[in-house]
Amino acid sequence: MCRFSQFLWAGVVCLLLAFSGVRGAAADEFSGLESGQFNTIADTVSAMVASGNPQAGAVIDALEKRHLVYSPAGGVFIRAGTTYVDARTGQSVQNIPADLKPVRMNNHVRQVLASATAELELLSPEDAVRLKAATQMYAQHNPAMLPVIHHALEREKNSHVRLKLEQANAATMLAQPVQPGQEATRLAAVKTLGSAGDLEARGLLAVVAASDHETPEVRKAAAKTVSSIDLKQRVWSVLQNAFYGLSYGSVLLLAATGLAITFGVMGVINMAHGELMMIGAYTTWLVQQGIRATVPWLEPVSLLVAIPVAFCVCGLLGILIERGLIRFLYGRPLETLLATWGLSLILQQAIRSIFGPTNIAVITPAWLSGSWMLGSVDITLNRLAIFVFAFLVLGALMLVMRKTSLGLEMRAVTQNRRMAALMGIRTPRVDALAFGLGAGLAGLAGVAVSQIDNVSPNLGQSYIIDSFMVVVFGGVGNLWGTLAAAMTLGMGGKILEPTIGAVSAKIAILVLVILYIQRHPRGMFPVRGRGVES
């Protein structure tokens, strides 16, 4: 009996050993997900990342989305709609166990998942992905991420990613409570954040500078760094506003070149010029709607199609205005001003009756959307495109003025109308074409302004006064003067606005222009000629 008992116990032990051996052979870095224990699941997630398993990313993503399930009988699966994928192999599974349960989650597991996701991104072979992950860690300054940041710093080779990781490490360290013996480390962190120089770094350093728990040396270094960051931010802010001023000046350039031509050639003060800009913007909207309804595959280039259409529509309308109204009022500037002002009210009400009083949305094409950073200056593509477009139009206009017979006749009429008429130039024809050209340029300005401003019946009123100031300040009829005045007034106004306010900036610019015109009545670049000089 004793002998039989010994054999029995030996058999049981062998079976247990064999069973445990099978379980041990089947165990891997995914097995802990089947345990149902939160700590085990969290440890398993960390182990998967450390193992470098190619399925780790898919499993962690599924766990975050609550798509990860397991069977008590064995097996971990990812639910993808109505199908399931084996988490270990990534292969589709046909025979799904009936006893599937979701892998359990709590706050501790979620915290570990966040760290694991960040570490996986920092293991990516793509520099852009690692830089994005490091930037997110810099913004979050989560203490749980410190081990992940330290591991990433040990292996990172890219200088840009490494710098952002160092800044994330410094920000995370300074965001934690002060510990004894950390003065040297925190001073180094303050210096590192100073190199970042952004608002996130300034906020952290301001807290450090005001903290009673920091040592005097750390507080002094943080306060000095905050002052340095404030100075840099002011400089970058001025540059950002200067860029906005360039785009605004480009719109003024497009609008004022038309005014410079009509006023320089004909001496006409056209108060309806802003409404011609507004019609150009509405023409852009109509072209977009028409292309979307008829040939939608051309929609990405609808803005380019709108450019010649707006020029022709506004140019023809300008010729009609000159032939039907302006030509009867030559030599009577006050009556011309009142007539064009009345015409502007008529055009506003006509657009308001047809399209309604509310704003309409002119869509910016995808290839003009987005921006890129130049230091801390946000260069938006639509404003950059307006700047380039304005200079292309100015270049084309200069070619017309210098290389064509129409340009020669317009320059002759501008300098001496009577002499040009005696030389056989048909001045009425030149007047009509000049007014049409100026109106067409206003239409181009409307296309440009539709990308940065609201399109409404009151659009032209926002630009007409500044456009006249550009013409007078630059020199009537001189394109170089128009260019210099447009950029000066555009940039000057945008740089002053954040400091003294939009209304005060307008007043200051107007006063400065008046003072300049008192000393230089013909503007910066006066037109020279016998008719002008006499």
Beta strands, then each sheet from edge to edge (+ up, - down):
strand 1: 68-70
strand 2: 76-80
strand 3: 83-86
strand 4: 92-93
strand 5: 101-102
strand 6: 371-374
strand 7: 377-380
sheet 1: 4+ 3- 2+ 1- 5+
sheet 2: 6+ 7-
end
